[in-house]
Structure formats: C-alpha cells, structure tokens
Amino acid sequence: MENKAKIIAAAAAVMNYLKTEEDMVMQSLAPAVPQQPQALPPVSYSPWALSGRQAQMQLRSMLQLKVMR
C-alpha cells in the first residue's frame, strides 16, 4: 500500500510540474501576440512589369520547345 501511495504522489507531482511549465510558456507567449491584426501594405500593380514578366516566360517557353534557334 505504501508503494502505491508513493507512485500516486510522484505522478501527481509530475503532472503539477508539467502544468506549471505549460502555464509559464503560455504566459510568455501571450504578450507576443498582437492585439490587432496589422494592415497589409498596399500592393502596387504595374501593367508594364506584368507585361515584361509575361514576355520573359513566353521567350523561355519557346526556347524550351526549340521554336527559336
């Protein structure tokens, strides 16, 4: 009976320690979470840049298909 009580006490101590550690981690992470979501910066859209990228992709595709030599 005495060994069973020791095992129960040890298990309870381990569970208490784990819960304490978990609480400390949660408290340390709480201030790191921003209260309000940050606004994303505006995305700049440039049709000239889009056109240039599209032309480069088309050129590479044609070179891979060996249309141009």
N, C-alpha and C positions, 0 to 999 in steps of 0.2 A: 504494500500500500504506500509505503514511504517513497519508493522509486517512482510510482505513478504520479504522486503529488509533485515531485521534483521535475518530472518531464512536463507536466502541465504548466508549472511555474516558468520553466525555461521557454516553452513555446509562447506563453503569454508575454514574456519579456522581449522575445524576438519580434513578435507581432507589434508590440508597442514601439520598439525601436524603429521598425520599418515605417510605421505610420508617422512617427515624428520626423524621420528623414524625408518622407514624401511631403509632409506639410511644409517643411523648410524649403524644399525645392519649389513648391507651388508659390510660396510667398516671395521667393527671389525672382520668379518669372512674372509675377503679377505687374510690377511697375514697368517691365519691358514692353508690355502690350500697349500700343497706343489707344487712347480713349476714343478718338475719332479717326475714321479712315482718311488717309491723305489723298488729296486730289491728284489725279494723274496729269502730267504736263500735256499741253495741247500737242497733238500730232500734226506736224507740218506736212502738207501734201503738195508735192511738186510734180506736175504732169511732165516736165522736161526730164526729171530724174527717172520717173517711171518709164518713159519712152526710151531712155538710154539703156536702162537695165533690160528692157524687153528686146532691144536690138542686139545687145550682147548675148543674151540667151539664144536668140534665133541664129546668130552667127555661129555660136558654139555647136548648136544642134546641126546646122548644115555642114559644119566641118566634121562632126562625128558621123554623119551619114555619107560623107565624102561627095557631097554635091559640088563643093568648091575644091579646087586643087591648087 
